[in-house]
Amino acid sequence: MADTPRFGIRFKGQPANEDHPGPGAIRGEVAAPAARHDRVPIYHSALELAGQAHAVIELAETERFFLRDQLDRKSSLIPQLIAQGLATADMSGRRALFRQARHALTDCATIFDMMLERSSARRDVLDRARSLALALLDQLVPLTTEPPKMW
């Protein structure tokens, strides 16, 4: 009778480890382990886009400074946000970082479109950068949507 609790009630505590999503997590959502960013293909796609955006910036000497500067900042921000998202175990935090990366990526794609319209750089370089941006956007969209709620 020593192991029978008083009143027959046995309390079970929640595990105190990273497998437990913790408070604030969406029901049915499990915290995924953080991955090393350099091992994930989406990170390498973001790096490739940043490199291609740099090539566009170098070729677009006639374009206004603020637009080139904005493209430089946004294209550099995308791999950083993806790496931070991959290092975050909390899924809602990860989605928020991926959402910010998606916003910066949309800005980059818009700047590429503006430069195409203005003929600021060679069309083949802009087309390559734009196609990389759209392919990366297709990879990011599923990572930013919340899972369906389980009631």
CNS distance restraints for C-alpha pairs under 8 A (distance, minus, plus):
assign (resid   4 and name CA) (resid   8 and name CA) 6.52 0.50 0.50
assign (resid   5 and name CA) (resid   9 and name CA) 6.09 0.50 0.50
assign (resid   5 and name CA) (resid  10 and name CA) 6.37 0.50 0.50
assign (resid  14 and name CA) (resid  20 and name CA) 7.74 0.50 0.50
assign (resid  15 and name CA) (resid  20 and name CA) 6.54 0.50 0.50
assign (resid  16 and name CA) (resid  20 and name CA) 7.00 0.50 0.50
assign (resid  18 and name CA) (resid  31 and name CA) 7.63 0.50 0.50
assign (resid  19 and name CA) (resid  30 and name CA) 7.54 0.50 0.50
assign (resid  19 and name CA) (resid  31 and name CA) 6.61 0.50 0.50
assign (resid  20 and name CA) (resid  30 and name CA) 7.46 0.50 0.50
assign (resid  20 and name CA) (resid  31 and name CA) 7.19 0.50 0.50
assign (resid  21 and name CA) (resid  25 and name CA) 5.90 0.50 0.50
assign (resid  21 and name CA) (resid  29 and name CA) 7.55 0.50 0.50
assign (resid  21 and name CA) (resid  30 and name CA) 5.89 0.50 0.50
assign (resid  21 and name CA) (resid  31 and name CA) 5.27 0.50 0.50
assign (resid  21 and name CA) (resid  90 and name CA) 7.34 0.50 0.50
assign (resid  25 and name CA) (resid  29 and name CA) 6.80 0.50 0.50
assign (resid  25 and name CA) (resid  91 and name CA) 7.95 0.50 0.50
assign (resid  25 and name CA) (resid  92 and name CA) 7.34 0.50 0.50
assign (resid  26 and name CA) (resid 149 and name CA) 7.69 0.50 0.50
assign (resid  27 and name CA) (resid 149 and name CA) 7.14 0.50 0.50
assign (resid  27 and name CA) (resid 150 and name CA) 6.61 0.50 0.50
assign (resid  28 and name CA) (resid 149 and name CA) 7.52 0.50 0.50
assign (resid  28 and name CA) (resid 150 and name CA) 6.30 0.50 0.50
assign (resid  29 and name CA) (resid  91 and name CA) 7.85 0.50 0.50
assign (resid  29 and name CA) (resid 147 and name CA) 7.57 0.50 0.50
assign (resid  30 and name CA) (resid  91 and name CA) 7.69 0.50 0.50
assign (resid  31 and name CA) (resid  89 and name CA) 5.74 0.50 0.50
assign (resid  31 and name CA) (resid  90 and name CA) 5.49 0.50 0.50
assign (resid  31 and name CA) (resid  91 and name CA) 5.74 0.50 0.50
assign (resid  32 and name CA) (resid  89 and name CA) 5.54 0.50 0.50
assign (resid  32 and name CA) (resid  90 and name CA) 7.18 0.50 0.50
assign (resid  32 and name CA) (resid  91 and name CA) 6.89 0.50 0.50
assign (resid  33 and name CA) (resid  88 and name CA) 7.96 0.50 0.50
assign (resid  33 and name CA) (resid  89 and name CA) 5.32 0.50 0.50
assign (resid  34 and name CA) (resid  86 and name CA) 5.78 0.50 0.50
assign (resid  34 and name CA) (resid  87 and name CA) 4.76 0.50 0.50
assign (resid  34 and name CA) (resid  88 and name CA) 5.53 0.50 0.50
assign (resid  34 and name CA) (resid  89 and name CA) 4.90 0.50 0.50
assign (resid  35 and name CA) (resid  39 and name CA) 7.70 0.50 0.50
assign (resid  35 and name CA) (resid  40 and name CA) 7.84 0.50 0.50
assign (resid  35 and name CA) (resid  86 and name CA) 5.55 0.50 0.50
assign (resid  35 and name CA) (resid  87 and name CA) 5.84 0.50 0.50
assign (resid  36 and name CA) (resid  40 and name CA) 7.31 0.50 0.50
assign (resid  36 and name CA) (resid  83 and name CA) 7.99 0.50 0.50
assign (resid  36 and name CA) (resid  86 and name CA) 6.86 0.50 0.50
assign (resid  36 and name CA) (resid  87 and name CA) 6.63 0.50 0.50
assign (resid  37 and name CA) (resid  43 and name CA) 6.36 0.50 0.50
assign (resid  37 and name CA) (resid  82 and name CA) 7.74 0.50 0.50
assign (resid  37 and name CA) (resid  83 and name CA) 5.09 0.50 0.50
assign (resid  37 and name CA) (resid  86 and name CA) 5.80 0.50 0.50
assign (resid  37 and name CA) (resid  87 and name CA) 6.94 0.50 0.50
assign (resid  38 and name CA) (resid  43 and name CA) 6.66 0.50 0.50
assign (resid  38 and name CA) (resid  44 and name CA) 7.27 0.50 0.50
assign (resid  38 and name CA) (resid  83 and name CA) 7.99 0.50 0.50
assign (resid  39 and name CA) (resid  43 and name CA) 7.92 0.50 0.50
assign (resid  40 and name CA) (resid  44 and name CA) 6.96 0.50 0.50
assign (resid  41 and name CA) (resid  45 and name CA) 6.27 0.50 0.50
assign (resid  42 and name CA) (resid  46 and name CA) 6.25 0.50 0.50
assign (resid  42 and name CA) (resid  82 and name CA) 7.92 0.50 0.50
assign (resid  42 and name CA) (resid 136 and name CA) 7.20 0.50 0.50
assign (resid  42 and name CA) (resid 139 and name CA) 7.19 0.50 0.50
assign (resid  43 and name CA) (resid  47 and name CA) 6.29 0.50 0.50
assign (resid  43 and name CA) (resid  79 and name CA) 6.02 0.50 0.50
assign (resid  43 and name CA) (resid  82 and name CA) 6.32 0.50 0.50
assign (resid  43 and name CA) (resid  83 and name CA) 6.74 0.50 0.50
assign (resid  44 and name CA) (resid  48 and name CA) 6.14 0.50 0.50
assign (resid  45 and name CA) (resid  49 and name CA) 6.22 0.50 0.50
assign (resid  45 and name CA) (resid 132 and name CA) 7.60 0.50 0.50
assign (resid  45 and name CA) (resid 136 and name CA) 6.61 0.50 0.50
assign (resid  46 and name CA) (resid  50 and name CA) 6.22 0.50 0.50
assign (resid  46 and name CA) (resid  78 and name CA) 6.36 0.50 0.50
assign (resid  46 and name CA) (resid  79 and name CA) 5.11 0.50 0.50
assign (resid  46 and name CA) (resid  82 and name CA) 7.94 0.50 0.50
assign (resid  46 and name CA) (resid 136 and name CA) 6.99 0.50 0.50
assign (resid  47 and name CA) (resid  51 and name CA) 6.25 0.50 0.50
assign (resid  47 and name CA) (resid  79 and name CA) 5.93 0.50 0.50
assign (resid  48 and name CA) (resid  52 and name CA) 6.19 0.50 0.50
assign (resid  48 and name CA) (resid 132 and name CA) 7.91 0.50 0.50
assign (resid  49 and name CA) (resid  53 and name CA) 5.99 0.50 0.50
assign (resid  49 and name CA) (resid  75 and name CA) 7.13 0.50 0.50
assign (resid  49 and name CA) (resid 129 and name CA) 6.39 0.50 0.50
assign (resid  49 and name CA) (resid 132 and name CA) 5.97 0.50 0.50
assign (resid  49 and name CA) (resid 133 and name CA) 6.51 0.50 0.50
assign (resid  50 and name CA) (resid  54 and name CA) 6.22 0.50 0.50
assign (resid  50 and name CA) (resid  75 and name CA) 5.01 0.50 0.50
assign (resid  50 and name CA) (resid  76 and name CA) 5.86 0.50 0.50
assign (resid  50 and name CA) (resid  78 and name CA) 7.85 0.50 0.50
assign (resid  50 and name CA) (resid  79 and name CA) 7.69 0.50 0.50
assign (resid  51 and name CA) (resid  55 and name CA) 6.48 0.50 0.50
assign (resid  52 and name CA) (resid  56 and name CA) 6.38 0.50 0.50
assign (resid  52 and name CA) (resid 125 and name CA) 7.74 0.50 0.50
assign (resid  52 and name CA) (resid 128 and name CA) 7.69 0.50 0.50
assign (resid  52 and name CA) (resid 129 and name CA) 5.56 0.50 0.50
assign (resid  53 and name CA) (resid  57 and name CA) 6.19 0.50 0.50
assign (resid  53 and name CA) (resid  71 and name CA) 7.18 0.50 0.50
assign (resid  53 and name CA) (resid  72 and name CA) 7.09 0.50 0.50
assign (resid  53 and name CA) (resid  75 and name CA) 6.56 0.50 0.50
assign (resid  53 and name CA) (resid 129 and name CA) 6.27 0.50 0.50
assign (resid  54 and name CA) (resid  58 and name CA) 6.23 0.50 0.50
assign (resid  54 and name CA) (resid  72 and name CA) 6.76 0.50 0.50
assign (resid  55 and name CA) (resid  59 and name CA) 6.34 0.50 0.50
assign (resid  55 and name CA) (resid 125 and name CA) 7.64 0.50 0.50
assign (resid  56 and name CA) (resid  60 and name CA) 6.07 0.50 0.50
assign (resid  56 and name CA) (resid 121 and name CA) 6.62 0.50 0.50
assign (resid  56 and name CA) (resid 125 and name CA) 6.53 0.50 0.50
assign (resid  56 and name CA) (resid 126 and name CA) 6.51 0.50 0.50
assign (resid  56 and name CA) (resid 129 and name CA) 7.74 0.50 0.50
assign (resid  57 and name CA) (resid  61 and name CA) 7.29 0.50 0.50
assign (resid  57 and name CA) (resid  68 and name CA) 5.81 0.50 0.50
assign (resid  57 and name CA) (resid  71 and name CA) 7.61 0.50 0.50
assign (resid  57 and name CA) (resid  72 and name CA) 7.28 0.50 0.50
assign (resid  59 and name CA) (resid 120 and name CA) 7.88 0.50 0.50
assign (resid  59 and name CA) (resid 121 and name CA) 5.52 0.50 0.50
assign (resid  59 and name CA) (resid 122 and name CA) 7.38 0.50 0.50
assign (resid  60 and name CA) (resid  68 and name CA) 7.68 0.50 0.50
assign (resid  60 and name CA) (resid 120 and name CA) 5.23 0.50 0.50
assign (resid  60 and name CA) (resid 121 and name CA) 4.89 0.50 0.50
assign (resid  61 and name CA) (resid 120 and name CA) 7.66 0.50 0.50
assign (resid  62 and name CA) (resid 120 and name CA) 6.37 0.50 0.50
assign (resid  63 and name CA) (resid  67 and name CA) 7.13 0.50 0.50
assign (resid  63 and name CA) (resid  68 and name CA) 6.94 0.50 0.50
assign (resid  63 and name CA) (resid 115 and name CA) 7.87 0.50 0.50
assign (resid  63 and name CA) (resid 120 and name CA) 5.85 0.50 0.50
assign (resid  64 and name CA) (resid  68 and name CA) 6.61 0.50 0.50
assign (resid  65 and name CA) (resid  69 and name CA) 5.94 0.50 0.50
assign (resid  66 and name CA) (resid  70 and name CA) 5.95 0.50 0.50
assign (resid  67 and name CA) (resid  71 and name CA) 6.17 0.50 0.50
assign (resid  67 and name CA) (resid 111 and name CA) 7.36 0.50 0.50
assign (resid  68 and name CA) (resid  72 and name CA) 6.11 0.50 0.50
assign (resid  69 and name CA) (resid  73 and name CA) 6.16 0.50 0.50
assign (resid  70 and name CA) (resid  74 and name CA) 6.01 0.50 0.50
assign (resid  71 and name CA) (resid  75 and name CA) 5.84 0.50 0.50
assign (resid  71 and name CA) (resid 107 and name CA) 7.90 0.50 0.50
assign (resid  71 and name CA) (resid 108 and name CA) 5.88 0.50 0.50
assign (resid  71 and name CA) (resid 111 and name CA) 6.85 0.50 0.50
assign (resid  72 and name CA) (resid  76 and name CA) 6.13 0.50 0.50
assign (resid  73 and name CA) (resid  77 and name CA) 6.14 0.50 0.50
assign (resid  74 and name CA) (resid  78 and name CA) 6.49 0.50 0.50
assign (resid  74 and name CA) (resid 104 and name CA) 5.37 0.50 0.50
assign (resid  74 and name CA) (resid 105 and name CA) 7.14 0.50 0.50
assign (resid  74 and name CA) (resid 107 and name CA) 7.30 0.50 0.50
assign (resid  74 and name CA) (resid 108 and name CA) 6.51 0.50 0.50
assign (resid  75 and name CA) (resid  79 and name CA) 7.69 0.50 0.50
assign (resid  75 and name CA) (resid 104 and name CA) 7.24 0.50 0.50
assign (resid  75 and name CA) (resid 105 and name CA) 7.10 0.50 0.50
assign (resid  75 and name CA) (resid 108 and name CA) 6.57 0.50 0.50
assign (resid  76 and name CA) (resid  80 and name CA) 6.99 0.50 0.50
assign (resid  77 and name CA) (resid  81 and name CA) 6.13 0.50 0.50
assign (resid  77 and name CA) (resid 101 and name CA) 7.24 0.50 0.50
assign (resid  77 and name CA) (resid 104 and name CA) 7.26 0.50 0.50
assign (resid  78 and name CA) (resid  82 and name CA) 6.22 0.50 0.50
assign (resid  78 and name CA) (resid 101 and name CA) 4.97 0.50 0.50
assign (resid  78 and name CA) (resid 102 and name CA) 7.78 0.50 0.50
assign (resid  78 and name CA) (resid 104 and name CA) 6.45 0.50 0.50
assign (resid  78 and name CA) (resid 105 and name CA) 6.68 0.50 0.50
assign (resid  79 and name CA) (resid  83 and name CA) 6.02 0.50 0.50
assign (resid  79 and name CA) (resid 101 and name CA) 7.85 0.50 0.50
assign (resid  80 and name CA) (resid  84 and name CA) 6.18 0.50 0.50
assign (resid  81 and name CA) (resid  85 and name CA) 6.01 0.50 0.50
assign (resid  81 and name CA) (resid  97 and name CA) 5.75 0.50 0.50
assign (resid  81 and name CA) (resid  98 and name CA) 6.66 0.50 0.50
assign (resid  81 and name CA) (resid 100 and name CA) 7.21 0.50 0.50
assign (resid  81 and name CA) (resid 101 and name CA) 5.68 0.50 0.50
assign (resid  82 and name CA) (resid  86 and name CA) 6.13 0.50 0.50
assign (resid  82 and name CA) (resid  97 and name CA) 6.91 0.50 0.50
assign (resid  82 and name CA) (resid  98 and name CA) 6.07 0.50 0.50
assign (resid  82 and name CA) (resid 101 and name CA) 6.62 0.50 0.50
assign (resid  83 and name CA) (resid  87 and name CA) 6.27 0.50 0.50
assign (resid  84 and name CA) (resid  88 and name CA) 6.38 0.50 0.50
assign (resid  84 and name CA) (resid  94 and name CA) 7.86 0.50 0.50
assign (resid  84 and name CA) (resid  97 and name CA) 7.13 0.50 0.50
assign (resid  85 and name CA) (resid  93 and name CA) 7.33 0.50 0.50
assign (resid  85 and name CA) (resid  94 and name CA) 4.51 0.50 0.50
assign (resid  85 and name CA) (resid  95 and name CA) 7.28 0.50 0.50
assign (resid  85 and name CA) (resid  97 and name CA) 5.33 0.50 0.50
assign (resid  85 and name CA) (resid  98 and name CA) 6.23 0.50 0.50
assign (resid  86 and name CA) (resid  94 and name CA) 6.89 0.50 0.50
assign (resid  88 and name CA) (resid  93 and name CA) 6.86 0.50 0.50
assign (resid  88 and name CA) (resid  94 and name CA) 5.71 0.50 0.50
assign (resid  89 and name CA) (resid  93 and name CA) 7.92 0.50 0.50
assign (resid  89 and name CA) (resid  94 and name CA) 7.13 0.50 0.50
assign (resid  90 and name CA) (resid  94 and name CA) 6.07 0.50 0.50
assign (resid  91 and name CA) (resid  95 and name CA) 6.02 0.50 0.50
assign (resid  92 and name CA) (resid  96 and name CA) 6.22 0.50 0.50
assign (resid  93 and name CA) (resid  97 and name CA) 6.36 0.50 0.50
assign (resid  94 and name CA) (resid  98 and name CA) 6.22 0.50 0.50
assign (resid  95 and name CA) (resid  99 and name CA) 5.93 0.50 0.50
assign (resid  95 and name CA) (resid 143 and name CA) 6.43 0.50 0.50
assign (resid  95 and name CA) (resid 144 and name CA) 4.88 0.50 0.50
assign (resid  95 and name CA) (resid 145 and name CA) 7.39 0.50 0.50
assign (resid  95 and name CA) (resid 146 and name CA) 7.81 0.50 0.50
assign (resid  96 and name CA) (resid 100 and name CA) 6.32 0.50 0.50
assign (resid  96 and name CA) (resid 144 and name CA) 7.20 0.50 0.50
assign (resid  97 and name CA) (resid 101 and name CA) 6.29 0.50 0.50
assign (resid  98 and name CA) (resid 102 and name CA) 6.10 0.50 0.50
assign (resid  98 and name CA) (resid 140 and name CA) 6.80 0.50 0.50
assign (resid  98 and name CA) (resid 143 and name CA) 6.81 0.50 0.50
assign (resid  98 and name CA) (resid 144 and name CA) 5.95 0.50 0.50
assign (resid  99 and name CA) (resid 103 and name CA) 6.29 0.50 0.50
assign (resid  99 and name CA) (resid 140 and name CA) 7.95 0.50 0.50
assign (resid  99 and name CA) (resid 144 and name CA) 5.56 0.50 0.50
assign (resid 100 and name CA) (resid 104 and name CA) 6.32 0.50 0.50
assign (resid 101 and name CA) (resid 105 and name CA) 6.02 0.50 0.50
assign (resid 102 and name CA) (resid 106 and name CA) 6.10 0.50 0.50
assign (resid 102 and name CA) (resid 137 and name CA) 6.53 0.50 0.50
assign (resid 102 and name CA) (resid 140 and name CA) 6.46 0.50 0.50
assign (resid 102 and name CA) (resid 141 and name CA) 7.41 0.50 0.50
assign (resid 103 and name CA) (resid 107 and name CA) 6.35 0.50 0.50
assign (resid 104 and name CA) (resid 108 and name CA) 6.32 0.50 0.50
assign (resid 105 and name CA) (resid 109 and name CA) 6.25 0.50 0.50
assign (resid 105 and name CA) (resid 133 and name CA) 6.59 0.50 0.50
assign (resid 105 and name CA) (resid 137 and name CA) 6.91 0.50 0.50
assign (resid 106 and name CA) (resid 110 and name CA) 6.20 0.50 0.50
assign (resid 106 and name CA) (resid 133 and name CA) 7.96 0.50 0.50
assign (resid 106 and name CA) (resid 137 and name CA) 7.65 0.50 0.50
assign (resid 107 and name CA) (resid 111 and name CA) 6.23 0.50 0.50
assign (resid 108 and name CA) (resid 112 and name CA) 6.21 0.50 0.50
assign (resid 108 and name CA) (resid 133 and name CA) 7.42 0.50 0.50
assign (resid 109 and name CA) (resid 113 and name CA) 6.27 0.50 0.50
assign (resid 109 and name CA) (resid 130 and name CA) 5.88 0.50 0.50
assign (resid 109 and name CA) (resid 133 and name CA) 6.05 0.50 0.50
assign (resid 109 and name CA) (resid 134 and name CA) 7.25 0.50 0.50
assign (resid 110 and name CA) (resid 114 and name CA) 6.23 0.50 0.50
assign (resid 111 and name CA) (resid 115 and name CA) 6.13 0.50 0.50
assign (resid 112 and name CA) (resid 116 and name CA) 6.13 0.50 0.50
assign (resid 112 and name CA) (resid 126 and name CA) 6.31 0.50 0.50
assign (resid 112 and name CA) (resid 129 and name CA) 7.49 0.50 0.50
assign (resid 112 and name CA) (resid 130 and name CA) 6.14 0.50 0.50
assign (resid 113 and name CA) (resid 117 and name CA) 6.21 0.50 0.50
assign (resid 113 and name CA) (resid 130 and name CA) 7.70 0.50 0.50
assign (resid 114 and name CA) (resid 118 and name CA) 6.18 0.50 0.50
assign (resid 115 and name CA) (resid 119 and name CA) 5.74 0.50 0.50
assign (resid 115 and name CA) (resid 120 and name CA) 5.10 0.50 0.50
assign (resid 115 and name CA) (resid 121 and name CA) 6.83 0.50 0.50
assign (resid 115 and name CA) (resid 126 and name CA) 7.77 0.50 0.50
assign (resid 116 and name CA) (resid 120 and name CA) 6.62 0.50 0.50
assign (resid 116 and name CA) (resid 121 and name CA) 7.30 0.50 0.50
assign (resid 116 and name CA) (resid 123 and name CA) 6.65 0.50 0.50
assign (resid 116 and name CA) (resid 126 and name CA) 6.77 0.50 0.50
assign (resid 119 and name CA) (resid 123 and name CA) 7.37 0.50 0.50
assign (resid 121 and name CA) (resid 125 and name CA) 7.40 0.50 0.50
assign (resid 121 and name CA) (resid 126 and name CA) 6.87 0.50 0.50
assign (resid 122 and name CA) (resid 126 and name CA) 6.41 0.50 0.50
assign (resid 123 and name CA) (resid 127 and name CA) 5.90 0.50 0.50
assign (resid 124 and name CA) (resid 128 and name CA) 6.17 0.50 0.50
assign (resid 125 and name CA) (resid 129 and name CA) 6.28 0.50 0.50
assign (resid 126 and name CA) (resid 130 and name CA) 5.96 0.50 0.50
assign (resid 127 and name CA) (resid 131 and name CA) 6.03 0.50 0.50
assign (resid 128 and name CA) (resid 132 and name CA) 6.24 0.50 0.50
assign (resid 129 and name CA) (resid 133 and name CA) 6.19 0.50 0.50
assign (resid 130 and name CA) (resid 134 and name CA) 6.21 0.50 0.50
assign (resid 131 and name CA) (resid 135 and name CA) 6.08 0.50 0.50
assign (resid 132 and name CA) (resid 136 and name CA) 6.10 0.50 0.50
assign (resid 133 and name CA) (resid 137 and name CA) 6.06 0.50 0.50
assign (resid 134 and name CA) (resid 138 and name CA) 6.25 0.50 0.50
assign (resid 135 and name CA) (resid 139 and name CA) 6.52 0.50 0.50
assign (resid 136 and name CA) (resid 140 and name CA) 6.20 0.50 0.50
assign (resid 137 and name CA) (resid 141 and name CA) 6.14 0.50 0.50
assign (resid 138 and name CA) (resid 142 and name CA) 7.61 0.50 0.50
assign (resid 139 and name CA) (resid 143 and name CA) 7.37 0.50 0.50
assign (resid 140 and name CA) (resid 144 and name CA) 6.53 0.50 0.50
assign (resid 141 and name CA) (resid 145 and name CA) 6.77 0.50 0.50
